[in-house]
Amino acid sequence: MSFYNLSDIIFPHLGITVKNLPVGISIFGFEIAFYGIIVATAMLVGFFVAEGQAKRFGVDQENVMDFAIIVIILAIIGARAYYVIFHWDSFKDEPLSVFNLRTGGLAIYGGVIVAIATAFVFCRVKKLKIGSFVDVCIPGLVIGQSIGRWANFFNREAFGKYTDNLFAMQMNRTVVGGDYIMTESALRAKYATNPDALEKILEQLSKNVTVDGVTYIQAHPTFFYESMWNLVTFIALVIYAKHKRFAGELLAWYAVAYGVGRFWIEGLRTDQLFFFSTNIPVSQIVAVLMVLGGLAVISYNYFMLIKKGQFLKPAAVREAEAKASGRNEKAGRPERPEKTERAARNERPEKSAKKAKPASKVVIVDDKPGKDAGKKKESKVKILDE
């Protein structure tokens, strides 16, 4: 086992130098990028967080497990598809490279969109409440994103334009590769329709730094900004979870928080994915839609709660009160009589111990001779049961 593509990463103003940071490890000649290892770790941590949230709020943990098995696979496919669609020029000459994930190329937006769509279908099939289920999973998604961004650190990617601020990061130009080892004429041809992106890259190349004979580019560590932004969002959502006003609120706040942060961070990056032939970064378009969508959902639900006079009560409190009210209502109902009058009327009478005898005849014969001698006198005697 050995490491490959070792190089230093320097944070000059923080006085931090990461010596000989490898891109990955090689086992019997098979290279495994740290990118994949970190992404897998992020997914695992995200699952355990979601499972913990499920236990905290009384959601069936088996449903979270079933969902995780499905969504992890589909989210990776969605993230890769999103990246390939808006970065097709890098794959059109070698289409099979689409399936090579070891070098990176996963767009988180694609994964998030597919994950949310999968959650809706999953809840519909399982007959679960979509808002409550998604709110349990969202903290796991956010912490996964926070950890996953460090995959970009090892891959020397997803950084921003030149900066000399406190967090400025220096990376070996050769290891970064890509646009940063191309000639200026090649760059101008590649970004002929995107002058803003071309200007950012040329500015970085004009301000290269040489340390001990090695050429470094200096840039915003945008991966770090996003990782920290997501970490703060995760902490806020976990704390607020008990105080949320409606089911699905954590998803809405995630959309707002992530959208705002991503819009700002995307403006600093040089490796943006553009909306087909325009100069508009597709990630900023999605970010705006997320913010607007999240605010619309929050505003509508808050308005309805205020209208009903229930805004000050968290959803968990209202749900508990509703359950308690149901139990009290049930306890206050009169007990059902064992037999109703109607049932008593329809009930068959029990058989008498003795069967009533039919009316019998008693024949009285007059022994005395006379006018009516020899004639029988009959009288009916009716025997009645008591």
Number of C-alpha atoms within 10 A of each C-alpha: 9 11 16 15 13 14 18 16 20 21 17 16 12 11 7 11 14 10 11 13 17 17 22 21 17 13 10 8 9 9 16 17 22 22 23 17 14 19 21 17 14 23 20 15 17 24 24 15 21 25 22 18 23 21 13 11 15 10 17 12 15 11 16 21 15 11 18 21 11 14 22 18 12 17 23 21 16 23 21 23 18 22 19 20 13 18 17 15 11 12 13 12 9 9 11 9 12 16 9 10 14 15 15 17 19 20 20 20 19 19 22 18 14 20 24 17 11 17 21 16 12 19 17 12 9 10 9 15 13 17 18 18 24 22 26 27 26 25 28 24 22 25 24 26 23 23 23 23 25 21 23 21 20 17 21 20 23 20 23 25 22 26 16 12 11 11 18 19 26 25 22 22 21 15 17 15 12 10 18 17 13 10 9 15 8 11 17 15 11 13 14 12 13 16 11 13 19 19 15 17 20 17 12 20 19 10 14 18 17 12 11 5 7 13 15 24 21 26 24 24 26 26 23 19 18 22 20 15 19 26 19 15 20 22 13 15 22 17 10 13 19 14 15 18 23 20 18 21 24 27 23 22 22 24 20 22 19 18 23 16 16 21 18 13 21 22 15 20 24 23 17 20 22 18 16 13 9 10 16 15 19 17 22 22 14 15 23 17 15 21 20 16 16 21 16 13 15 20 12 10 18 17 12 12 16 11 10 9 10 14 16 11 15 15 19 17 15 14 12 11 12 12 12 12 12 11 11 11 10 10 10 8 8 7 7 7 7 7 10 10 10 8 10 10 10 9 10 8 8 6 7 7 6 7 8 11 10 9 11 11 11 12 11 11 12 13 10 9 8 8 7 10 11 12 11 12 11 11 11 10 10 12 11 9 8 4
